[in-house]
Amino acid sequence: MIGGGIPCPVCGMKLQLTIDFMIEHSAAACPKCYSIMQFPKNDKLFDEYKKIKAEMETLKKPLIVTGK
């Protein structure tokens, strides 16, 4: 994960949230202070992200097989 995660807006604890998690779950709670964070949902952006992620996986497969 790049940057170690986003900080909790209340207590500042670094959270290990990924983009995948934030897209699939509309809310999360901080394990330290229990504040609830809601993430905006944009279906068009989510669909675009899924397409790009799938394309990246298909590009990675030949690299894994050949070891290059």
C-alpha positions as CSV (number, residue, x, y, z in Angstrom):
1,M,0.0,0.0,0.0
2,I,1.3,3.4,-0.9
3,G,1.9,5.8,2.1
4,G,0.8,3.4,4.9
5,G,-2.9,4.2,4.7
6,I,-5.1,7.1,5.4
7,P,-5.2,8.5,8.9
8,C,-8.4,8.5,11.0
9,P,-9.8,12.1,10.8
10,V,-10.5,12.0,14.6
11,C,-7.6,10.4,16.3
12,G,-5.0,10.3,13.5
13,M,-4.3,6.6,13.7
14,K,-3.0,5.3,10.3
15,L,-5.6,2.9,8.9
16,Q,-4.7,0.1,6.6
17,L,-7.5,0.8,4.2
18,T,-7.1,0.1,0.5
19,I,-8.9,1.6,-2.5
20,D,-10.6,-1.8,-3.1
21,F,-11.9,-1.8,0.5
22,M,-13.2,1.8,0.3
23,I,-14.9,1.1,-3.0
24,E,-16.6,-2.1,-1.9
25,H,-17.6,-0.9,1.6
26,S,-19.3,2.4,2.0
27,A,-18.2,2.8,5.7
28,A,-15.5,1.8,8.1
29,A,-14.9,2.3,11.9
30,C,-11.6,3.3,13.4
31,P,-10.3,0.4,15.7
32,K,-8.9,2.9,18.2
33,C,-11.5,5.6,18.6
34,Y,-14.5,3.8,16.9
35,S,-15.4,6.9,14.8
36,I,-17.3,6.0,11.7
37,M,-16.1,7.1,8.3
38,Q,-18.3,7.0,5.2
39,F,-16.9,6.9,1.7
40,P,-18.7,8.4,-1.2
41,K,-19.9,6.0,-3.8
42,N,-19.6,6.7,-7.5
43,D,-20.7,3.7,-9.6
44,K,-19.2,5.1,-12.8
45,L,-15.8,5.5,-11.2
46,F,-16.1,2.0,-9.6
47,D,-16.8,0.4,-13.0
48,E,-13.9,2.2,-14.5
49,Y,-11.6,1.1,-11.7
50,K,-12.7,-2.5,-12.0
51,K,-11.9,-2.5,-15.8
52,I,-8.5,-1.0,-15.3
53,K,-7.7,-3.4,-12.4
54,A,-8.7,-6.4,-14.6
55,E,-6.6,-5.1,-17.4
56,M,-3.6,-4.7,-15.1
57,E,-4.0,-8.3,-13.9
58,T,-4.1,-9.6,-17.5
59,L,-0.9,-7.7,-18.2
60,K,0.8,-9.1,-15.1
61,K,0.1,-12.7,-15.9
62,P,2.6,-13.0,-18.7
63,L,5.2,-11.4,-16.6
64,I,4.7,-13.9,-13.8
65,V,4.8,-16.9,-16.1
66,T,8.0,-15.8,-17.8
67,G,9.6,-14.3,-14.8
68,K,10.5,-11.0,-16.5
